[in-house]
Amino acid sequence: MQSIGRLATTAVIVLIAFAGTESAVAGSVTTNVEGKFNNSQENNCLHLSKFFYLSDCSYSRVTEELVGNPLPWVGPVSNAVYFEIDSELADPLYVPSAGDARHAPLMTGTVTLDDQSSGDPEDDLISATLIVGPAARSLITNIPEIRSVQGGNVNAQPRAVHSWKNITHTIAPTAVDSATRNAHGGFDYVIASRGFPSQICLADHPDDCFPAEHAQKIETGQNAQGDWQTPGSASIARGEALGGNIGAQSTAVVEGQACRDNVGGDSCLKGQTVWGSDKQDYGLDNLLLKVVTDASRQVVTLEGYWTKEIRLDAGPPIFQPPEPQVNSWTAGRMTARRAE
């Protein structure tokens, strides 16, 4: 009888230990994070670079030739920059220049890791709520166009400045593409169907990395060849014609939105790269994520490349990808860590 009692006691202990192990790996863990939504500017690659300036502005050398002719790689170019919401530079009559008083938008929020009760990191899900701002975003809304604008400047390009108090991005649970054991006792999770991109930096400004302040303007065209040290290891864009590296996406709600432009409101309403216009919302079209966790499954660091992707139907049809594929993007890079 004593042997039976000892056996039963042992079985209970094993069951309790097994249950404890399951509870340790099952369920979801949420981490508060803080960091930057982006550097103080974006870089982009618009369809105009191909057909108008005959250059490949992709992140990872997507288009090596066009209609049988070599296409020089110039790398991403610059346009939109960020200022503090009450800055005197957040004015559509002001033309930004490198070295001015720009502002990197701050970001806070939560990241949730759900292991789906399997204990296998390869099927884990990542979701997040990320709050960005306040900030003001200043950008040219029609690259080739030069016309008279408010203030009497006849050599200006249409420019808009849209601002917000905060943007709340919601990222639905998304399956990871890989999970690699790390030195923290957790995993490096990646959401990127073709691999997480390496960050590229400028040749003459090696500390100025994507999205870089000193990136050339789109108008520089082929003369910008050699501006970047090397192409990225993978595309940052979702669209198949842009590299097809599929990540997460977000829906977004904005508070305290405002917009001013230098052409009587036309750019604020119709600008294809103006967030909150009738052509584009605030959600992220692609978000490639690398989330580093520790042994307790808390987030240690987060890094993400995000894009807003559009189709610009300009130029001869031979230069266009098949509809409804997109052909242009604006982008940034977020970084965050566990909040103290």
C-alpha positions in Angstrom: 0.0 0.0 0.0 2.9 2.4 0.8 4.3 1.7 -2.7 1.0 2.5 -4.3 0.8 5.7 -2.2 4.3 6.8 -3.2 3.5 6.1 -6.9 0.3 8.1 -6.7 2.1 11.0 -5.0 4.8 10.9 -7.7 2.2 10.9 -10.4 0.5 14.0 -8.9 3.9 15.8 -8.7 4.7 15.0 -12.3 1.2 16.2 -13.4 1.7 19.4 -11.4 5.1 20.0 -12.9 3.8 19.3 -16.4 0.9 21.7 -15.9 3.3 24.3 -14.7 5.5 23.9 -17.8 2.5 24.3 -20.0 1.3 27.4 -18.3 4.8 28.9 -18.6 4.8 28.6 -22.4 1.1 28.9 -23.2 -0.9 32.1 -23.7 0.2 35.6 -24.6 2.7 38.1 -23.1 2.3 41.9 -23.6 5.2 44.3 -23.3 5.1 48.1 -23.1 7.5 49.7 -25.6 8.8 53.2 -26.4 11.0 54.6 -29.2 10.8 56.4 -32.5 8.3 55.9 -35.4 11.0 57.1 -37.8 14.0 59.3 -38.3 13.2 63.0 -38.9 12.6 62.3 -42.6 11.3 59.7 -45.0 13.0 58.3 -48.1 10.9 57.2 -51.1 10.9 55.6 -54.5 8.3 57.0 -56.9 7.5 55.7 -60.4 8.7 58.9 -61.8 12.3 57.9 -61.2 12.0 55.1 -63.8 10.3 56.7 -66.7 11.1 60.4 -66.2 14.6 60.3 -64.6 15.7 56.8 -65.9 17.0 55.6 -62.6 16.2 52.8 -60.1 15.4 54.2 -56.7 14.5 50.9 -55.1 15.9 49.8 -51.7 17.3 46.5 -52.9 18.0 46.9 -56.6 14.6 45.7 -57.9 14.8 47.0 -61.5 18.2 46.4 -63.2 16.9 47.2 -66.7 14.0 48.9 -68.4 12.8 47.9 -71.9 16.1 46.2 -72.5 18.3 49.1 -71.3 20.4 49.1 -68.1 18.9 51.2 -65.3 21.4 52.8 -62.9 20.7 52.2 -59.2 20.6 55.5 -57.3 18.8 54.2 -54.2 16.0 55.8 -52.2 15.5 59.6 -52.5 14.2 62.1 -50.1 11.0 64.2 -49.8 8.9 64.2 -46.6 10.4 65.5 -43.4 9.0 65.9 -39.9 8.9 68.9 -37.6 7.5 69.6 -34.2 3.8 70.4 -34.5 4.3 74.0 -33.3 7.6 74.7 -35.2 7.7 77.7 -37.4 9.2 75.4 -40.0 6.0 73.4 -40.2 4.8 75.8 -42.9 4.1 74.9 -46.6 6.0 78.0 -47.7 9.2 76.7 -46.0 11.4 74.4 -48.2 13.3 72.0 -45.9 17.0 71.5 -46.1 19.5 69.2 -44.5 20.5 70.4 -41.1 17.3 72.3 -40.2 15.4 71.8 -37.0 13.7 68.5 -37.8 11.9 66.2 -35.3 11.8 62.4 -35.2 8.2 61.4 -34.2 8.1 59.5 -30.9 6.2 56.3 -30.5 4.8 54.4 -27.5 2.6 51.4 -27.2 2.3 47.6 -26.6 3.5 44.5 -28.4 1.9 41.2 -27.7 3.4 37.8 -28.4 1.0 34.8 -28.6 2.5 31.3 -28.7 -0.9 29.7 -29.5 -0.3 27.2 -26.6 2.0 25.1 -28.8 5.4 25.8 -27.4 6.7 26.0 -31.0 8.1 29.5 -31.7 7.7 29.1 -35.4 3.9 29.4 -35.2 3.8 32.4 -32.8 1.7 35.5 -33.5 2.7 39.1 -33.0 0.3 42.0 -32.6 0.7 45.6 -31.5 -0.8 48.9 -30.7 1.6 51.8 -31.5 0.9 55.4 -30.9 2.8 58.0 -32.9 3.1 61.8 -32.4 2.5 64.6 -32.1 4.3 65.6 -35.3 4.0 67.6 -38.5 4.9 66.1 -41.9 6.0 68.4 -44.7 6.3 67.1 -48.3 6.2 68.1 -52.0 3.0 66.8 -53.4 3.7 66.9 -57.2 7.4 66.3 -58.0 7.7 67.5 -61.6 5.4 70.5 -61.2 6.7 74.1 -60.6 4.2 76.9 -60.5 3.2 80.1 -58.7 2.1 79.4 -55.1 1.0 81.4 -52.2 3.5 84.1 -51.2 4.3 84.9 -54.9 7.1 82.3 -55.3 6.9 81.4 -59.0 9.6 78.7 -58.7 8.0 76.7 -55.9 6.6 73.1 -56.0 3.2 72.3 -54.4 3.8 71.5 -50.8 1.6 70.4 -47.9 2.1 70.1 -44.2 -0.2 67.8 -42.4 0.0 67.4 -38.6 -1.6 65.3 -35.9 -1.8 65.0 -32.1 -1.5 61.2 -32.3 -1.9 58.3 -34.7 -2.9 54.9 -33.2 -1.7 52.1 -35.4 -3.3 48.7 -34.7 -1.5 45.6 -36.0 -3.6 42.5 -36.0 -2.1 39.1 -34.9 0.4 38.2 -37.6 2.3 34.9 -38.0 6.0 35.2 -37.8 8.1 34.0 -40.7 11.1 32.9 -38.6 12.1 32.5 -35.0 15.8 32.2 -34.1 17.1 31.5 -30.5 19.1 34.4 -29.2 21.6 35.3 -26.4 18.7 36.8 -24.2 17.2 33.3 -23.8 14.3 34.2 -26.1 13.9 34.5 -29.9 14.6 36.9 -32.7 11.2 36.9 -34.4 11.0 38.2 -38.0 7.9 39.1 -40.0 9.1 39.5 -43.6 8.4 36.9 -46.3 11.7 37.4 -48.1 13.8 38.2 -45.1 14.4 41.2 -42.9 16.3 43.9 -44.8 19.8 45.1 -43.9 20.0 48.9 -43.2 21.7 50.9 -45.9 23.8 54.0 -45.4 25.1 56.9 -47.5 28.6 56.7 -49.1 29.6 60.2 -48.2 27.8 60.2 -44.8 28.2 56.7 -43.4 26.5 57.6 -40.2 23.4 58.9 -42.1 21.4 55.7 -42.7 18.0 54.9 -44.1 15.9 57.0 -44.0 18.8 59.4 -44.6 18.7 63.2 -44.2 21.2 63.7 -47.0 19.6 61.4 -49.6 19.4 63.0 -53.0 16.3 64.5 -54.5 14.4 62.6 -57.1 15.4 65.3 -59.7 19.0 64.3 -59.3 18.3 61.2 -61.4 21.2 59.2 -62.7 23.7 61.7 -61.1 22.8 60.2 -57.7 24.4 56.9 -58.7 26.9 56.0 -55.9 25.0 58.1 -53.3 24.4 54.9 -51.2 27.1 52.5 -50.2 25.2 49.4 -51.4 21.7 48.1 -52.0 19.7 46.5 -49.2 19.6 42.7 -48.8 15.9 42.6 -49.3 13.1 44.9 -50.5 11.1 46.8 -47.9 8.0 47.0 -50.1 5.0 44.7 -50.2 3.9 45.2 -53.9 5.1 42.4 -56.2 6.6 44.9 -58.7 8.4 46.6 -55.8 10.1 43.4 -54.5 7.2 41.6 -52.9 8.5 41.3 -49.3 5.3 40.8 -47.4 5.0 41.8 -43.7 2.3 43.0 -41.4 -0.1 45.9 -42.0 -1.9 48.4 -39.7 -5.2 50.2 -39.5 -5.0 53.7 -38.0 -7.0 56.2 -36.2 -5.8 59.8 -36.0 -6.6 62.5 -33.5 -6.1 66.2 -33.9 -5.5 66.2 -37.7 -4.8 69.4 -39.6 -3.4 70.2 -43.0 -2.2 73.3 -44.9 -0.7 73.6 -48.4 0.6 76.4 -50.6 -1.9 75.8 -53.4 -5.2 76.7 -51.8 -6.1 73.4 -50.3 -5.8 71.2 -53.4 -2.8 69.2 -52.1 -4.4 68.5 -48.7 -7.5 67.1 -50.4 -6.0 65.2 -53.3 -2.3 64.6 -52.6 -1.5 61.0 -53.3 1.2 60.9 -50.6 -0.6 63.2 -48.1 -1.9 61.1 -45.2 -5.6 61.8 -44.6 -6.3 63.0 -48.2 -9.0 61.4 -50.3 -6.2 59.3 -51.9 -4.5 57.9 -48.8 -5.3 56.9 -45.2 -3.0 56.7 -42.3 -2.6 52.9 -42.1 0.7 51.2 -42.9 0.7 49.1 -46.1 3.7 47.1 -45.2 5.5 46.7 -41.9 8.6 44.3 -41.8 9.3 43.5 -38.2 12.2 42.1 -36.1 11.2 41.6 -32.5 13.8 40.4 -30.0 12.5 38.8 -26.9 14.1 37.4 -23.7 13.5 34.2 -21.7 10.3 35.6 -20.1 9.0 36.4 -23.7 9.1 40.1 -23.0 10.2 42.4 -25.9 13.8 43.6 -25.6 14.0 45.6 -28.8 11.8 46.1 -31.9 12.9 47.3 -35.4 10.6 47.8 -38.3 10.6 49.1 -41.9 7.3 50.5 -43.0 5.9 51.6 -46.3 3.0 53.5 -47.8 2.5 52.2 -51.3 0.6 53.7 -54.2 0.1 53.4 -58.0 1.1 56.5 -60.0 -0.3 56.1 -63.6 2.1 58.3 -65.4 4.2 57.8 -68.4 3.9 55.3 -71.3 2.1 52.0 -70.5 5.2 50.0 -71.3 6.7 51.5 -68.1 3.8 50.3 -65.9 3.4 47.1 -64.0 0.1 45.2 -64.6 -2.9 46.6 -62.8 -3.7 46.8 -60.0 -0.1 46.5 -58.8 1.4 49.5 -57.1 4.6 51.1 -58.4 5.7 53.7 -55.8 6.4 53.9 -52.0 7.3 56.2 -49.2 9.0 54.7 -46.2 10.6 54.9 -42.8 12.2 52.8 -40.1 10.9 52.5 -36.6 12.9 51.5 -33.5 11.7 50.7 -30.0 12.7 49.0 -26.8 10.9 47.7 -23.6 9.6 50.7 -21.6 11.1 51.2 -18.2 
